[in-house]
């Protein structure tokens, strides 16, 4: 993978306010990143499919209505193992934790400082680019 390629990240979370906050801050602290933000899991999967060849990492909430984060991570992992997956959660049940361990590269708890999240995203992408 090209190390000079800008980071291409998809955020999927059903908390629109959280996504809006991440969008505002990322424009300031990581202006070169190409980012997508989806609060509907189904649309998140469509956005993933549209940009799968370019995406470096998907940051996905685990607990969402209609389609769980685990289902999203499983679909992405099966079709695009080159894409890093970071699971975000405020609460974990046993089933989500098992799915998270199986399909994600990293699990982080909400709330999380955005600078730390960015560092973790970069860490996952660097690891994926080396494989």
N, C-alpha and C positions, 0 to 999 in steps of 0.2 A: 504494500500500500504506500501511497505517496505521503511522506511525512509533512510536506508543505501544504497539503490540501486543507482547506478550512474545515473546522469541525462542523458536522451536519447532525443536528439533534432534533428528535421528536419527543415532545412532552405530551403525555396523555393522563389527564386527571379530571375528574368530574367536579372539581372545585374551581369555578371560573375565576374567582377572586385570587386564588393562589396562582393560577396561570398568568393572570394579568400582572401580578406583582413580579413574577419571574421574568416575564417579557420586558417590563420596564427596566428592571435592574440589569438584565443581561445585555441590553443595548448599551449600558454604561460600562460594565466590567468585562464583557467579552464581545465587543462590537464586530469582530470578524466572523463570529459563528453564524451559520445558517440554521435558523430554528423554525420549528412548526409547533403549534399549540392546539391541542384538541381536547375539548371537555366532554364530548360524546364518544364513548369507546368504539362504537361502530365506525364513526368518521375517523377516529384514530387509526383503525385498521385500514381504511381506505387511503389515508394519507401515507401510512407505512407502505402499502402496495405501490402507490404512485412514485415514491422516492426510495424504494428499497435498495436500488443499486448505488445510491449516493449516501445513504444514512450510515453514520458511525455508531450511534447509540440511541436507544429509546429509553426514556425515563417514564415509568408507568406506575400509577397508583394501584395498589392491590385491591382496595375495597371500593368498587363502583357498581352501580345498578346495571341490570340487564346483562352485561358482559363483564366478568371478573377480570382483574388484572392478570391472574394466573392464566386464564384462557387466552388473553392477548399475548402474554409472554410465550406461551406454548406455541401459538401459531407463528410468531416471529422466529422463535428459536428453530422450529422445524424447517421453515422455508429459507431462512437467512442466518445461518450460524455465524456468519462474519460480523453481524451487527451486535454490539454490546447491549446488554439489557440491565438496567438498574431499577429495582423495585423500591417504591416509596410506600410507607404505610404509617398510619397513626396508631392502628391497632392490628394485631395479628391473631387469627385463630389458627388452630393446628393445621387445618387443610391448606390455608393460605401459606403458612410457613413451609410446609412440604413442597408445594408448588413453586414457591419462591426459591427454595434451595435447588430445585430441579432445573428451573428454566432461566434464572437470572444470574448475572455475573457478580452482582453485589446487591445487598439489601440495606437500605437506610431508613431511619425513623424520622417521621415528621414531629415537630418542626425541625428544619435543618437550616443552618446558615447557608446562604446562597454561594458564598465564596468556597465553603467546604464542599458543597454539591458540585461546583465547577471543577474543583481539584479531583474529586472522585470520578467525575465524567472523564476528565483527561486521563486519569489513571487507567480506567477500563478501556478507553480507546487505544492508549499506547500498548496495553497488553494484547488487544485484538489485532493491532497492526503488526505485531511481532510474530503472530502465528500464521 
